[in-house]
Amino acid sequence: MIIAALIFVFSIAAFLQFFIWHCRSILASSRRVELSDRVREVTGIQGGSFGAEDFSRLVQLVRLCPERGDDQGEIRAVGTYYNLLDFFGRMARPAIPSVAAWAEQERVNCSYFAAVALDRRISYSRDLFTQQVADRL
């Protein structure tokens, strides 16, 4: 029974480590994307400064746009990662402020990812509209 519990704990730890690496790679790739003015206009956020608290609102806007089909898994993974960071940040804040600050910065990166996803979906929506108009002519 103890061996089974150890295997379970190590499996969860390995999965969690892989999941964090996966999410961080998604966030790193989104940081290289320059946001369009449309996203700033739609979100009302000036400049490129998104706060950690903007994530939920940005994801709601993403869900209003037609799905592209290839980004739903990433959005779900980053949403889970965001919630984990929120939990760990709140737990670490009193004892380890540096970990809480890191978690907050990662949550800001999650918000930027959501803005990039919104930008892609807006672009996709415009392309769909253009295609429908062209098909009618």
C-alpha positions, 0 to 999 in steps of 0.5 A, spaced: 500 500 500 505 504 501 509 503 495 502 504 491 501 511 494 509 513 493 508 511 485 501 515 485 505 521 489 511 521 484 506 520 478 502 526 480 509 530 481 511 528 474 505 530 471 504 537 475 512 538 472 510 537 465 504 541 465 507 547 468 513 546 463 507 546 457 504 552 460 510 556 461 512 554 453 505 556 451 506 563 455 513 564 452 511 563 445 505 568 446 510 573 449 513 574 442 506 576 439 505 583 438 498 585 439 494 589 434 490 595 436 483 591 435 485 588 441 486 594 445 480 597 442 476 591 444 479 590 451 479 598 453 486 596 455 491 602 453 499 600 451 501 592 453 500 592 460 495 587 462 494 585 469 493 579 472 486 580 474 484 581 467 485 574 465 477 572 466 475 578 462 479 576 456 477 569 456 470 571 456 471 575 450 475 569 447 469 565 448 464 570 445 468 569 438 468 563 433 472 558 435 478 556 431 479 549 433 486 549 434 487 553 441 481 551 445 486 546 449 491 551 450 486 556 453 483 550 457 491 549 460 493 556 461 486 557 465 488 551 469 495 554 470 492 561 472 488 558 477 493 554 480 498 560 480 492 564 484 492 558 489 499 558 490 500 565 490 495 566 496 498 561 500 505 563 499 504 571 500 504 571 508 510 566 508 514 567 501 513 573 498 518 572 492 514 566 490 507 570 491 511 575 486 513 570 481 506 567 481 503 574 480 508 575 474 506 568 471 498 570 472 500 577 468 503 572 462 497 568 462 493 575 461 497 577 455 496 570 453 489 571 453 489 577 449 493 574 444 488 568 443 483 574 443 487 577 437 487 571 433 480 569 434 478 576 432 482 576 426 479 569 424 472 572 425 474 578 420 477 572 415 470 568 416 466 575 414 471 576 408 470 569 406 462 570 406 462 576 403 466 574 397 462 568 397 456 572 396 458 576 390 
